[in-house]
Amino acid sequence: MGEYFRKLWDARADAPPAFDLISMLAHADATRNMPPREFIGTLALLIVGGNDTTRNSMSGGLMALVENPEQFELVRSRHELIPNLVAEIIRYQTPVLHMRRTARNDVELAGRKIAKGDKVVMWYISGNRDEEKIERADEFIVDRPKPRQHLSFGAGIHRCVGDRLAEQQLRILWEEVLRRNFRFKIMGPPQRLYSNFIRGIRALPVQIISQGA
């Protein structure tokens, strides 16, 4: 992967700036001289953000819409809700379950003492179902207020670098699905990924029913 992208990167760097992601990274002052490990890490994050987690959000979102037909009909009647739908899918699915960090200093958080060097696990899926922060958090609600108030992309300096890419892919998917007026029937239980890190779906049998625009 590194060898392939190095050739692609070099080709973009030697050409005039263009409107594609690799070209933007190759010409931007902040990223053009990244050391090799940071270069590989950045591209790996973009690949994961645009593939694994997004793919699981696509499958999880389809399941949520089929299981909540009134929400599916709502977004069918109001296509302007597609950005809300995308955010709610990402919150509801929470494709990355947790991340671990190491405390750099002694700190007290919510009455609990965390010592320097302690390992701290942040469960995104728990935060995304926090009733104190999100009303009716266990429900799939397309038109909820502040739909992007979720933790699936992390926060601060560790926020997912592929967040806008993932949102764009999901938005385009549901724009095209709704434009074609597809209906779905789930034909069997999902085969879930055995993982405590990725909330993934290995397979989901679905029948697609086209009813015309």
C-alpha beads as a LAMMPS data file, in Angstrom:
LAMMPS data file: protein, C-alpha beads

213 atoms
212 bonds

1 atom types
1 bond types

-500.0 500.0 xlo xhi
-500.0 500.0 ylo yhi
-500.0 500.0 zlo zhi

Masses

1 110.0

Atoms # bond

1 1 1 0.000 0.000 0.000
2 1 1 2.788 2.380 0.936
3 1 1 4.693 1.712 -2.276
4 1 1 1.583 2.201 -4.418
5 1 1 0.600 5.453 -2.745
6 1 1 4.157 6.802 -2.807
7 1 1 4.124 6.496 -6.629
8 1 1 0.679 8.094 -6.796
9 1 1 1.758 10.849 -4.401
10 1 1 4.925 11.611 -6.378
11 1 1 2.941 11.800 -9.617
12 1 1 0.489 14.255 -8.056
13 1 1 3.289 16.305 -6.490
14 1 1 5.024 16.692 -9.885
15 1 1 1.786 17.813 -11.557
16 1 1 -0.128 21.092 -11.065
17 1 1 -2.513 21.064 -8.073
18 1 1 -5.780 19.299 -8.868
19 1 1 -9.092 18.791 -7.090
20 1 1 -8.477 15.332 -5.669
21 1 1 -7.511 14.288 -2.161
22 1 1 -3.988 12.999 -2.877
23 1 1 -3.141 16.117 -4.883
24 1 1 -4.400 18.364 -2.090
25 1 1 -2.271 16.515 0.476
26 1 1 0.779 16.472 -1.822
27 1 1 0.644 20.256 -2.363
28 1 1 -0.565 21.558 1.032
29 1 1 2.092 23.168 3.225
30 1 1 0.917 21.201 6.281
31 1 1 1.172 17.761 4.634
32 1 1 3.545 17.887 1.661
33 1 1 6.635 16.906 3.720
34 1 1 5.178 14.274 6.048
35 1 1 7.681 11.700 7.384
36 1 1 7.131 8.133 6.074
37 1 1 5.275 6.770 9.119
38 1 1 2.921 9.748 9.229
39 1 1 2.407 9.481 5.458
40 1 1 1.408 5.805 5.682
41 1 1 -0.725 6.412 8.772
42 1 1 -2.631 9.263 7.128
43 1 1 -3.424 7.251 4.005
44 1 1 -4.359 4.173 6.043
45 1 1 -6.815 6.286 8.056
46 1 1 -8.379 7.607 4.860
47 1 1 -8.741 4.078 3.477
48 1 1 -10.308 2.769 6.690
49 1 1 -12.553 5.819 6.990
50 1 1 -13.722 5.442 3.403
51 1 1 -14.154 1.677 3.464
52 1 1 -14.446 -0.458 6.592
53 1 1 -16.322 1.812 8.982
54 1 1 -18.356 3.454 6.218
55 1 1 -19.350 0.105 4.748
56 1 1 -20.580 -1.061 8.149
57 1 1 -22.499 2.200 8.540
58 1 1 -24.169 1.543 5.183
59 1 1 -25.317 -1.919 6.288
60 1 1 -26.246 -0.742 9.789
61 1 1 -28.178 2.210 8.382
62 1 1 -30.126 -0.010 6.025
63 1 1 -31.051 -2.286 8.929
64 1 1 -32.134 0.697 11.037
65 1 1 -34.346 2.072 8.266
66 1 1 -35.987 -1.295 7.575
67 1 1 -36.583 -1.812 11.305
68 1 1 -38.030 1.714 11.576
69 1 1 -40.240 2.001 8.471
70 1 1 -41.856 5.243 9.629
71 1 1 -38.406 6.877 9.585
72 1 1 -37.750 5.483 6.120
73 1 1 -41.024 6.977 4.876
74 1 1 -40.171 10.285 6.509
75 1 1 -36.911 10.636 4.625
76 1 1 -38.600 9.421 1.414
77 1 1 -41.024 12.317 1.690
78 1 1 -38.384 14.842 2.741
79 1 1 -35.113 14.322 0.876
80 1 1 -33.674 17.415 2.563
81 1 1 -33.346 15.213 5.661
82 1 1 -30.616 13.094 4.026
83 1 1 -27.758 14.906 5.888
84 1 1 -29.677 14.296 9.147
85 1 1 -30.137 10.657 8.145
86 1 1 -26.392 10.275 7.559
87 1 1 -25.531 11.721 10.976
88 1 1 -28.142 9.584 12.730
89 1 1 -26.885 6.426 11.016
90 1 1 -23.316 7.164 12.117
91 1 1 -24.459 7.804 15.696
92 1 1 -26.802 4.818 15.852
93 1 1 -24.375 2.352 14.277
94 1 1 -21.187 3.709 15.939
95 1 1 -18.843 1.677 13.697
96 1 1 -15.801 2.169 15.971
97 1 1 -16.681 1.002 19.472
98 1 1 -13.836 2.457 21.506
99 1 1 -10.386 3.991 21.577
100 1 1 -7.717 3.827 24.274
101 1 1 -5.563 6.703 25.442
102 1 1 -2.821 7.122 28.048
103 1 1 -3.189 9.911 30.611
104 1 1 -0.313 12.377 30.362
105 1 1 -1.048 14.000 33.731
106 1 1 -2.923 13.303 36.949
107 1 1 -6.519 14.423 36.512
108 1 1 -9.938 14.084 38.108
109 1 1 -12.853 13.452 35.754
110 1 1 -16.465 13.194 36.930
111 1 1 -15.284 12.448 40.458
112 1 1 -12.852 9.715 39.393
113 1 1 -9.091 10.126 39.766
114 1 1 -6.955 9.194 36.778
115 1 1 -3.220 8.961 37.383
116 1 1 -0.515 9.854 34.898
117 1 1 0.211 6.754 32.816
118 1 1 -3.200 5.164 33.390
119 1 1 -4.816 3.579 30.345
120 1 1 -8.243 5.080 29.651
121 1 1 -10.787 3.464 27.327
122 1 1 -13.426 5.690 25.729
123 1 1 -16.534 3.783 24.664
124 1 1 -17.993 5.799 21.802
125 1 1 -21.017 3.538 21.590
126 1 1 -21.838 4.278 25.236
127 1 1 -21.522 8.032 24.736
128 1 1 -23.739 7.856 21.659
129 1 1 -26.505 6.295 23.758
130 1 1 -26.158 8.691 26.707
131 1 1 -29.687 9.747 27.689
132 1 1 -28.292 12.705 29.639
133 1 1 -26.885 14.186 26.428
134 1 1 -29.126 12.792 23.682
135 1 1 -32.891 12.628 24.016
136 1 1 -34.354 9.158 23.291
137 1 1 -30.819 8.009 22.547
138 1 1 -31.743 4.362 21.952
139 1 1 -34.196 5.304 19.201
140 1 1 -33.433 5.863 15.501
141 1 1 -34.838 9.330 14.743
142 1 1 -34.008 10.897 11.388
143 1 1 -35.268 14.409 12.157
144 1 1 -33.855 14.737 15.665
145 1 1 -32.452 18.191 16.549
146 1 1 -28.652 18.505 16.464
147 1 1 -28.176 15.187 14.625
148 1 1 -24.395 15.592 14.464
149 1 1 -24.122 15.673 18.260
150 1 1 -22.403 12.308 18.476
151 1 1 -18.986 10.851 19.269
152 1 1 -18.510 8.415 16.389
153 1 1 -15.717 10.541 14.882
154 1 1 -14.032 11.246 18.207
155 1 1 -13.249 14.844 19.170
156 1 1 -10.458 17.380 19.399
157 1 1 -7.031 16.689 17.919
158 1 1 -7.871 12.985 17.542
159 1 1 -11.049 13.569 15.500
160 1 1 -11.316 11.196 12.525
161 1 1 -9.477 12.619 9.518
162 1 1 -11.905 10.838 7.164
163 1 1 -15.128 12.149 8.714
164 1 1 -16.231 14.276 5.757
165 1 1 -15.313 11.515 3.314
166 1 1 -17.501 9.045 5.221
167 1 1 -20.411 11.496 5.387
168 1 1 -20.146 12.224 1.666
169 1 1 -20.163 8.524 0.745
170 1 1 -23.245 7.861 2.873
171 1 1 -25.018 10.968 1.568
172 1 1 -24.449 9.949 -2.062
173 1 1 -25.590 6.379 -1.337
174 1 1 -28.925 7.463 0.145
175 1 1 -29.469 10.177 -2.459
176 1 1 -29.216 7.527 -5.160
177 1 1 -31.302 4.952 -3.260
178 1 1 -34.109 7.461 -2.716
179 1 1 -33.905 8.797 -6.268
180 1 1 -34.476 5.259 -7.544
181 1 1 -37.206 4.630 -4.937
182 1 1 -35.662 1.328 -3.864
183 1 1 -37.352 -0.735 -1.164
184 1 1 -35.565 -3.340 0.925
185 1 1 -36.443 -6.587 2.608
186 1 1 -33.951 -8.203 4.977
187 1 1 -33.914 -11.914 4.175
188 1 1 -32.020 -13.225 7.189
189 1 1 -30.066 -12.265 10.306
190 1 1 -26.827 -10.306 9.895
191 1 1 -23.505 -12.071 10.307
192 1 1 -21.644 -9.783 12.688
193 1 1 -17.908 -9.263 12.910
194 1 1 -16.358 -10.849 16.008
195 1 1 -14.580 -7.793 17.374
196 1 1 -14.491 -5.555 20.437
197 1 1 -13.197 -2.660 18.334
198 1 1 -15.242 -2.501 15.104
199 1 1 -19.029 -2.831 15.170
200 1 1 -19.077 -4.603 11.853
201 1 1 -21.426 -6.644 9.692
202 1 1 -19.758 -9.368 7.630
203 1 1 -22.859 -10.231 5.607
204 1 1 -26.485 -9.102 5.385
205 1 1 -28.871 -10.845 2.939
206 1 1 -31.166 -8.210 1.415
207 1 1 -33.756 -8.212 -1.338
208 1 1 -33.877 -4.936 -3.295
209 1 1 -37.276 -4.069 -4.734
210 1 1 -37.351 -1.392 -7.431
211 1 1 -40.630 0.500 -7.652
212 1 1 -39.556 3.226 -10.047
213 1 1 -39.063 6.903 -9.337

Bonds

1 1 1 2
2 1 2 3
3 1 3 4
4 1 4 5
5 1 5 6
6 1 6 7
7 1 7 8
8 1 8 9
9 1 9 10
10 1 10 11
11 1 11 12
12 1 12 13
13 1 13 14
14 1 14 15
15 1 15 16
16 1 16 17
17 1 17 18
18 1 18 19
19 1 19 20
20 1 20 21
21 1 21 22
22 1 22 23
23 1 23 24
24 1 24 25
25 1 25 26
26 1 26 27
27 1 27 28
28 1 28 29
29 1 29 30
30 1 30 31
31 1 31 32
32 1 32 33
33 1 33 34
34 1 34 35
35 1 35 36
36 1 36 37
37 1 37 38
38 1 38 39
39 1 39 40
40 1 40 41
41 1 41 42
42 1 42 43
43 1 43 44
44 1 44 45
45 1 45 46
46 1 46 47
47 1 47 48
48 1 48 49
49 1 49 50
50 1 50 51
51 1 51 52
52 1 52 53
53 1 53 54
54 1 54 55
55 1 55 56
56 1 56 57
57 1 57 58
58 1 58 59
59 1 59 60
60 1 60 61
61 1 61 62
62 1 62 63
63 1 63 64
64 1 64 65
65 1 65 66
66 1 66 67
67 1 67 68
68 1 68 69
69 1 69 70
70 1 70 71
71 1 71 72
72 1 72 73
73 1 73 74
74 1 74 75
75 1 75 76
76 1 76 77
77 1 77 78
78 1 78 79
79 1 79 80
80 1 80 81
81 1 81 82
82 1 82 83
83 1 83 84
84 1 84 85
85 1 85 86
86 1 86 87
87 1 87 88
88 1 88 89
89 1 89 90
90 1 90 91
91 1 91 92
92 1 92 93
93 1 93 94
94 1 94 95
95 1 95 96
96 1 96 97
97 1 97 98
98 1 98 99
99 1 99 100
100 1 100 101
101 1 101 102
102 1 102 103
103 1 103 104
104 1 104 105
105 1 105 106
106 1 106 107
107 1 107 108
108 1 108 109
109 1 109 110
110 1 110 111
111 1 111 112
112 1 112 113
113 1 113 114
114 1 114 115
115 1 115 116
116 1 116 117
117 1 117 118
118 1 118 119
119 1 119 120
120 1 120 121
121 1 121 122
122 1 122 123
123 1 123 124
124 1 124 125
125 1 125 126
126 1 126 127
127 1 127 128
128 1 128 129
129 1 129 130
130 1 130 131
131 1 131 132
132 1 132 133
133 1 133 134
134 1 134 135
135 1 135 136
136 1 136 137
137 1 137 138
138 1 138 139
139 1 139 140
140 1 140 141
141 1 141 142
142 1 142 143
143 1 143 144
144 1 144 145
145 1 145 146
146 1 146 147
147 1 147 148
148 1 148 149
149 1 149 150
150 1 150 151
151 1 151 152
152 1 152 153
153 1 153 154
154 1 154 155
155 1 155 156
156 1 156 157
157 1 157 158
158 1 158 159
159 1 159 160
160 1 160 161
161 1 161 162
162 1 162 163
163 1 163 164
164 1 164 165
165 1 165 166
166 1 166 167
167 1 167 168
168 1 168 169
169 1 169 170
170 1 170 171
171 1 171 172
172 1 172 173
173 1 173 174
174 1 174 175
175 1 175 176
176 1 176 177
177 1 177 178
178 1 178 179
179 1 179 180
180 1 180 181
181 1 181 182
182 1 182 183
183 1 183 184
184 1 184 185
185 1 185 186
186 1 186 187
187 1 187 188
188 1 188 189
189 1 189 190
190 1 190 191
191 1 191 192
192 1 192 193
193 1 193 194
194 1 194 195
195 1 195 196
196 1 196 197
197 1 197 198
198 1 198 199
199 1 199 200
200 1 200 201
201 1 201 202
202 1 202 203
203 1 203 204
204 1 204 205
205 1 205 206
206 1 206 207
207 1 207 208
208 1 208 209
209 1 209 210
210 1 210 211
211 1 211 212
212 1 212 213
